Structure formats: C-alpha cells, structure tokens
C-alpha cells in the first residue's frame, strides 16, 4: 500500500507520468488501460494519415513526376529533381513515398544512386498522354474537393455544401461560372470531368443493347467521350451532344483522331441547356454524372423534360455510380455521396439501383433495368417511355 502523498507530491508524480506517456515510456508505472500493449490496427493508422497519401499523389501529379518517368530509362532522384526544378532531398522523400504506395519502382544498385521508374498503374492512369489518364481529376481533388472536405463536419451539421466557407462562393454554380468564363479554365474543367467519364464510357454504352435506336442525344455530354464510345459500338447511330456554349466551343480540343474513332463524323455538338423545354430530337437520351448533382426539384424537372421530349418507345440511359441497397458500399460510392454533400446543392446524392428504379417509375418510365459495370466511376441504368 502506498503511503499518503501530499498534494505537491501527487502533482509531481502526475507530471512525471504524463511526461512518460507523451514520450512513449512508463519508467516502471503500470498504465491504467489493460490493452495498452496491443498494437493500434494498421487500418486505423492508414486512415488517420490517409489525407497525407492523397496529397502525396496530388503533388506528384502536379509536379509532373509520373510524366517525367514515362517512356524513359529509370532516373535517380537527382535526375528527376533537376528535370522538375525541385529540391533533391525532398524529391527523394516523395519518390520513396510513391514507391511505398506502389506507384513507382525503386531500383537499387551495388554502386551509384538508386533509380526510379513508373509502375504500370502510373503509366496507365497518371500520365498526361495516356488515353485512360485521370490526372486532371487529381487536380480537381487537390484544388477543390480537399478544401471542401476540410469543412465536412459543418456540412454534416448543416446538411448543405461548403462553398461559402471554403471559397467564399455561395454555390458550385458561382464557382463553375467563373471557371467557364475563360478558355483555359473551361478546358481544365472539361479535362477534370473526363477523367472520371472516359474510363467508364465504353462500359456504360455496352451495358445494354442500344442498337435499335437511330438518334442518341447526350445531355450534358461535355467532352463527348460517351458519344465517341457509343459511335464505335453503334456505328449507324447519329449522336448529338448538348452542353453549355463555352463547353461546346471547346469540344474540338477533345476530339479523337480518325484512327481512334473512325465514325466521329456521326457526332455533332449543339449548345443549349437541358432544363430548357425543347431538347434536340432523339429516340434515346443519355445522362451521365448528371442526376447525382441535383436536388429533388431539379431532378423532377429534368426527368419530366426528357420524358416529354421522348417519342413512345424511346429510351433513357443513365450513367451513375450505384450504391448497394443498404447504402454501405461500395466505399468509393459512399464517399462520392459525401462529395455531393459538400459540393452540390442540397439533396444531391448517389443512389442505389432500386432508388433509381423508383425515381424513374415515378416519372412514367417503364422496363427499368440497372447493371454494375465493374468500373469505379460509373454504372448503368436503362428505361423506356411506354
């Protein structure tokens, strides 16, 4: 039994123990928690520092590390630092981190400095020239989403986006209006949007047999990647892409080569607004990454407009990331739904296949079907007007 201690003695011992805990040793003390010897689960520490990993990847894309290592012999940290005009020691650290994240491979030699090369995943998705690149979407994640998610706790309390806190803007509409005001800003935005669309486009247009439709209209089709994928799969289909005037004016920047898309003459771009009463004539309308951006009132207006413009027997193809029916996955889907919370108007969200079925049937559509494409960014929903 310990003898009684004076207040000053107790205070001194408490200070000593707090110091021991802070510095990772106990100096003979028995800590009160019975499970302190158990290691913290690695999954928890990985999530705790997950933002560091994201920022490391974002920084590597912005610095051009993967582009510097594309189609070349392995390079040393000194070579890469010189090429990118970066600090050599700091460059070595980020290269080693990217190696640990399995985006780079580090080559060790008996003599001389280590050298680095891209792993296949980096060449395929993180270099500027790859047709499957999502590099520009990384820039949007770094410059926009990272800041919005910094106020996620406020979004959860209030149930609304965080543009005002994060960027002193009242809404996403204000932000995008400023971006679309310049050619450079518009192209950069379009590049970022295609990063999550182009890799999924072919899977979405092939999810259902659309060969019976003569004229497709992609509403809000942006760069035209879904349209170009569709005209490769359905070479006899005429396709119209409807989008805002600044987007249409810059669409030629993203036109594929004749070798990549021999039927590209079947695709035409038209400036307009899909909330306007009259849409370009078509027997198949397409909405990809559109419905999740809006609240209920806007969705009702858009689907009513599509239904009104479709002929009897016409179809609607939707490309969205589908949640599991219990809303707990896939992980990228539930995180995307939180993204809609901090990014878009109130009510914007990801949905399950059954929720889309109920939504579409409410607007009079029939034969609602949905399929998981296996792509991380977009699944497919199809329905018809009776």
VMD Tcl script that draws the C-alpha trace (Angstrom):
set ca {
  {0.00 0.00 0.00}
  {1.34 3.43 -0.99}
  {1.80 5.95 1.81}
  {-0.32 9.13 1.74}
  {1.12 11.77 -0.53}
  {0.97 15.49 -0.17}
  {-0.72 17.49 -2.89}
  {2.63 18.66 -4.27}
  {3.93 15.07 -4.37}
  {0.82 13.89 -6.23}
  {1.16 16.75 -8.70}
  {4.81 15.92 -9.31}
  {4.01 12.27 -9.90}
  {1.19 13.17 -12.30}
  {3.53 15.41 -14.28}
  {6.14 12.62 -14.37}
  {3.60 10.08 -15.60}
  {2.17 12.43 -18.25}
  {5.70 13.07 -19.49}
  {6.31 9.31 -19.64}
  {3.13 8.73 -21.61}
  {3.87 11.55 -24.03}
  {7.32 10.20 -24.75}
  {6.36 6.57 -25.10}
  {7.80 5.01 -21.92}
  {6.45 4.27 -18.43}
  {9.57 4.07 -16.21}
  {8.05 1.40 -14.05}
  {4.50 2.74 -13.95}
  {1.61 0.38 -14.64}
  {-0.67 2.12 -17.08}
  {-4.38 2.04 -16.24}
  {-5.70 0.72 -19.58}
  {-5.46 -3.09 -19.78}
  {-4.94 -3.16 -23.58}
  {-2.09 -0.69 -24.00}
  {0.26 -3.46 -25.13}
  {-1.89 -4.23 -28.16}
  {-0.77 -2.50 -31.37}
  {-3.07 0.06 -32.94}
  {-4.71 -1.58 -36.00}
  {-2.85 -0.64 -39.17}
  {-6.15 0.14 -40.91}
  {-6.81 2.86 -38.35}
  {-3.39 4.49 -38.74}
  {-3.64 4.27 -42.54}
  {-6.96 6.13 -42.42}
  {-5.61 8.60 -39.87}
  {-2.91 9.61 -42.33}
  {-4.93 8.90 -45.46}
  {-5.05 12.60 -46.35}
  {-1.24 12.58 -46.43}
  {-1.30 9.81 -49.03}
  {-3.87 11.68 -51.13}
  {-1.84 14.88 -51.01}
  {1.32 12.97 -51.91}
  {-0.40 11.60 -55.01}
  {-1.89 15.02 -55.89}
  {1.51 16.69 -55.51}
  {3.22 14.06 -57.66}
  {0.70 14.66 -60.45}
  {1.01 18.44 -60.23}
  {4.81 18.34 -60.15}
  {4.85 16.03 -63.19}
  {6.74 13.16 -61.57}
  {4.91 10.41 -63.47}
  {5.25 12.29 -66.76}
  {8.99 12.71 -66.12}
  {9.34 8.93 -65.70}
  {7.11 7.96 -68.64}
  {8.76 6.13 -71.58}
  {12.29 6.64 -70.28}
  {15.02 4.72 -68.51}
  {14.87 4.76 -64.69}
  {16.07 8.05 -63.24}
  {17.74 8.98 -59.96}
  {16.26 11.47 -57.50}
  {18.95 13.92 -58.61}
  {17.97 13.49 -62.28}
  {14.27 13.99 -61.51}
  {14.92 17.00 -59.25}
  {16.96 18.63 -62.00}
  {14.30 17.86 -64.60}
  {11.47 19.27 -62.45}
  {13.45 22.06 -60.73}
  {12.69 20.67 -57.28}
  {14.71 20.17 -54.10}
  {16.74 16.95 -54.33}
  {16.25 15.73 -50.74}
  {12.52 16.48 -50.79}
  {12.23 14.82 -54.20}
  {13.90 11.70 -52.85}
  {11.40 11.57 -49.99}
  {8.32 11.85 -52.22}
  {9.78 9.27 -54.63}
  {10.24 6.83 -51.76}
  {6.69 7.52 -50.53}
  {5.31 6.88 -54.03}
  {7.32 3.64 -54.11}
  {5.74 2.60 -50.81}
  {2.34 3.45 -52.31}
  {3.22 1.15 -55.25}
  {3.09 3.83 -57.94}
  {6.86 3.74 -58.54}
  {9.53 1.04 -58.51}
  {12.89 1.73 -56.86}
  {15.95 0.11 -58.44}
  {18.91 -0.42 -56.09}
  {22.46 -0.90 -57.37}
  {25.72 -2.12 -55.83}
  {27.20 1.29 -56.53}
  {25.68 4.59 -57.51}
  {22.35 6.13 -56.55}
  {19.03 4.33 -56.61}
  {16.81 4.99 -59.61}
  {13.05 5.09 -60.06}
  {10.56 4.08 -62.74}
  {6.77 4.14 -63.10}
  {4.71 1.11 -62.20}
  {2.15 0.15 -64.90}
  {-0.70 1.74 -62.93}
  {1.09 5.11 -63.04}
  {1.82 4.89 -66.77}
  {-1.79 3.99 -67.50}
  {-3.71 6.39 -65.29}
  {-1.40 9.16 -64.04}
  {0.47 10.39 -67.12}
  {-0.81 13.24 -69.27}
  {-0.67 11.42 -72.61}
  {-2.41 8.17 -71.64}
  {-5.92 7.81 -73.12}
  {-7.03 6.46 -69.73}
  {-5.45 9.25 -67.70}
  {-7.28 10.59 -64.63}
  {-4.51 13.07 -63.85}
  {-6.70 16.17 -64.29}
  {-9.28 14.74 -61.92}
  {-6.48 14.59 -59.36}
  {-6.06 18.36 -59.77}
  {-9.75 18.91 -59.03}
  {-9.40 16.70 -55.98}
  {-6.42 18.66 -54.74}
  {-7.59 22.19 -55.50}
  {-11.32 21.88 -54.84}
  {-12.52 18.72 -53.09}
  {-9.73 18.70 -50.49}
  {-10.77 22.16 -49.31}
  {-14.48 21.33 -49.31}
  {-13.91 18.15 -47.31}
  {-11.97 20.22 -44.78}
  {-15.40 21.51 -43.72}
  {-17.20 18.16 -43.80}
  {-18.15 18.44 -40.12}
  {-20.02 21.67 -40.92}
  {-21.73 20.02 -43.89}
  {-22.94 17.19 -41.65}
  {-24.26 19.65 -39.06}
  {-25.99 21.86 -41.63}
  {-26.84 19.46 -44.45}
  {-25.51 21.75 -47.16}
  {-22.48 22.39 -49.38}
  {-19.40 24.21 -48.14}
  {-18.56 26.60 -50.97}
  {-19.01 29.71 -48.84}
  {-16.69 28.53 -46.07}
  {-14.12 27.03 -48.42}
  {-14.02 29.50 -51.31}
  {-16.25 32.45 -50.36}
  {-18.71 31.37 -53.08}
  {-22.42 30.88 -52.49}
  {-22.66 27.74 -54.62}
  {-20.94 25.45 -57.10}
  {-22.78 27.34 -59.85}
  {-20.88 30.54 -58.98}
  {-17.56 28.70 -58.96}
  {-18.12 26.99 -62.30}
  {-19.42 30.20 -63.88}
  {-16.07 31.84 -63.10}
  {-14.14 28.81 -64.39}
  {-16.12 28.68 -67.65}
  {-15.51 32.37 -68.30}
  {-12.05 31.71 -69.78}
  {-10.96 29.19 -72.40}
  {-8.12 27.93 -70.22}
  {-10.43 27.45 -67.23}
  {-13.08 25.72 -69.33}
  {-10.63 23.27 -70.87}
  {-9.11 22.46 -67.49}
  {-12.57 21.80 -66.03}
  {-13.51 19.62 -69.00}
  {-10.27 17.66 -68.62}
  {-11.04 17.06 -64.97}
  {-14.58 15.88 -65.73}
  {-13.46 13.49 -68.46}
  {-11.05 11.83 -66.02}
  {-13.97 10.05 -64.35}
  {-16.05 9.68 -67.54}
  {-13.75 8.45 -70.30}
  {-12.57 5.27 -68.50}
  {-16.21 4.27 -67.89}
  {-17.81 5.37 -71.18}
  {-17.49 2.15 -73.15}
  {-18.81 0.01 -70.29}
  {-21.88 2.22 -69.90}
  {-22.86 2.25 -73.60}
  {-22.33 -1.53 -73.85}
  {-24.24 -2.38 -70.66}
  {-27.48 -2.65 -72.67}
  {-28.15 -3.29 -76.38}
  {-28.83 0.16 -77.82}
  {-28.53 -0.86 -81.46}
  {-32.20 -0.30 -82.25}
  {-32.03 3.45 -81.58}
  {-31.39 5.77 -84.53}
  {-30.53 9.05 -82.81}
  {-28.88 9.44 -79.41}
  {-28.62 12.75 -77.56}
  {-26.10 13.00 -74.72}
  {-27.39 15.72 -72.38}
  {-24.51 17.50 -70.67}
  {-22.09 15.34 -72.66}
  {-19.11 17.66 -72.08}
  {-16.05 16.34 -73.96}
  {-18.10 13.83 -75.97}
  {-16.33 10.77 -74.62}
  {-19.59 8.87 -74.10}
  {-20.74 9.88 -77.60}
  {-17.48 8.76 -79.23}
  {-17.60 5.47 -77.33}
  {-21.20 4.96 -78.48}
  {-20.46 5.62 -82.14}
  {-17.71 2.99 -82.00}
  {-20.12 0.41 -80.58}
  {-23.14 1.52 -82.67}
  {-21.66 2.83 -85.96}
  {-25.06 3.56 -87.57}
  {-26.35 5.74 -84.73}
  {-26.37 9.52 -85.13}
  {-25.35 11.27 -81.91}
  {-25.89 14.81 -80.65}
  {-24.03 16.20 -77.63}
  {-25.87 19.04 -75.85}
  {-23.96 21.26 -73.43}
  {-23.45 24.87 -72.43}
  {-21.99 27.25 -75.05}
  {-18.46 27.53 -73.53}
  {-18.21 23.73 -73.37}
  {-19.33 23.28 -76.99}
  {-16.90 25.97 -78.15}
  {-14.00 24.00 -76.66}
  {-15.20 20.48 -77.51}
  {-12.90 20.21 -80.54}
  {-9.95 20.21 -78.12}
  {-11.02 16.69 -77.10}
  {-11.92 15.26 -80.50}
  {-10.24 11.86 -81.03}
  {-8.19 11.08 -84.10}
  {-9.74 9.30 -87.07}
  {-7.69 6.25 -86.12}
  {-9.17 6.28 -82.58}
  {-12.74 6.91 -83.76}
  {-13.35 6.40 -87.50}
  {-17.08 7.23 -87.15}
  {-16.62 10.54 -85.36}
  {-18.50 12.33 -88.16}
  {-21.65 10.82 -86.60}
  {-21.16 13.06 -83.54}
  {-22.32 16.69 -83.55}
  {-22.27 19.27 -80.74}
  {-25.12 21.66 -80.00}
  {-25.12 24.50 -77.48}
  {-28.06 24.58 -75.10}
  {-29.45 23.84 -71.65}
  {-31.12 20.53 -70.78}
  {-33.54 22.36 -68.47}
  {-34.99 24.23 -71.47}
  {-38.36 22.81 -72.63}
  {-37.25 21.73 -76.11}
  {-34.38 19.26 -76.40}
  {-32.68 18.11 -79.63}
  {-34.81 15.40 -81.26}
  {-33.72 11.86 -80.32}
  {-35.16 8.46 -79.55}
  {-32.50 7.84 -76.89}
  {-31.35 10.38 -74.32}
  {-28.25 9.90 -72.18}
  {-27.47 11.40 -68.76}
  {-24.05 10.59 -67.29}
  {-22.93 12.04 -63.96}
  {-25.84 14.50 -64.10}
  {-28.63 13.32 -61.80}
  {-26.40 12.98 -58.74}
  {-25.58 16.71 -58.97}
  {-29.09 17.95 -58.21}
  {-31.75 18.02 -55.53}
  {-35.22 16.56 -55.95}
  {-36.86 19.59 -57.60}
  {-34.22 19.88 -60.34}
  {-34.23 16.12 -60.96}
  {-38.03 16.12 -61.30}
  {-37.83 18.99 -63.80}
  {-35.10 17.28 -65.85}
  {-36.71 13.84 -65.98}
  {-40.09 15.36 -66.83}
  {-38.42 17.25 -69.66}
  {-36.73 14.13 -71.01}
  {-39.98 12.15 -70.81}
  {-41.91 14.89 -72.63}
  {-39.34 15.07 -75.48}
  {-39.01 11.30 -75.98}
  {-41.19 9.53 -78.54}
  {-43.16 6.50 -77.44}
  {-40.77 3.55 -77.12}
  {-37.80 5.90 -76.71}
  {-35.11 5.17 -74.17}
  {-33.10 6.84 -71.43}
  {-29.60 5.65 -70.49}
  {-28.17 6.88 -67.18}
  {-24.56 6.59 -66.11}
  {-24.12 6.93 -62.34}
  {-22.24 5.13 -59.60}
  {-24.71 2.75 -57.94}
  {-24.74 2.18 -54.19}
  {-25.51 -1.16 -52.59}
  {-29.11 -1.40 -51.45}
  {-28.11 -0.97 -47.78}
  {-26.10 2.19 -48.72}
  {-22.89 0.95 -47.04}
  {-20.85 0.50 -50.19}
  {-19.01 0.39 -52.40}
  {-16.61 2.63 -50.48}
  {-15.99 4.90 -53.47}
  {-19.77 5.28 -53.77}
  {-20.46 6.30 -50.17}
  {-17.52 8.71 -50.32}
  {-18.92 10.10 -53.59}
  {-22.23 10.68 -51.83}
  {-20.40 12.72 -49.18}
  {-18.71 14.56 -52.05}
  {-22.14 15.52 -53.36}
  {-22.97 16.84 -49.88}
  {-20.01 19.24 -49.70}
  {-20.01 20.07 -53.43}
  {-23.55 20.34 -54.78}
  {-26.98 21.73 -53.98}
  {-28.98 20.34 -51.09}
  {-30.32 16.86 -51.83}
  {-27.62 15.86 -54.33}
  {-26.54 12.28 -53.65}
  {-25.61 8.88 -55.02}
  {-28.39 6.29 -55.15}
  {-28.95 2.56 -55.29}
  {-30.34 0.76 -58.32}
  {-33.73 0.36 -56.63}
  {-33.84 4.05 -55.80}
  {-33.27 4.92 -59.46}
  {-35.97 2.44 -60.42}
  {-38.48 4.11 -58.08}
  {-37.43 7.57 -59.25}
  {-37.83 6.72 -62.93}
  {-41.13 4.89 -62.49}
  {-42.47 7.93 -60.64}
  {-41.92 9.88 -63.85}
  {-43.69 7.30 -66.03}
  {-40.71 5.30 -67.34}
  {-41.03 1.52 -67.64}
  {-38.78 -1.52 -68.06}
  {-36.21 -0.04 -65.66}
  {-33.02 -2.09 -65.53}
  {-29.63 -1.45 -63.95}
  {-26.24 -3.09 -64.22}
  {-22.94 -2.79 -62.37}
  {-20.23 -2.23 -64.96}
  {-17.26 -3.07 -62.73}
  {-15.86 0.43 -63.23}
  {-15.09 2.57 -60.18}
  {-16.79 5.68 -61.56}
  {-20.00 4.73 -63.35}
  {-22.64 2.01 -63.59}
  {-25.62 1.93 -65.97}
  {-29.40 2.34 -65.71}
  {-31.78 1.99 -68.67}
  {-35.53 2.57 -69.09}
  {-38.13 3.34 -71.75}
  {-41.09 5.60 -72.31}
  {-44.20 3.44 -72.92}
}
mol new
graphics top color blue
foreach p $ca { graphics top sphere $p radius 0.5 }
foreach p [lrange $ca 0 end-1] q [lrange $ca 1 end] { graphics top cylinder $p $q radius 0.2 }
display resetview
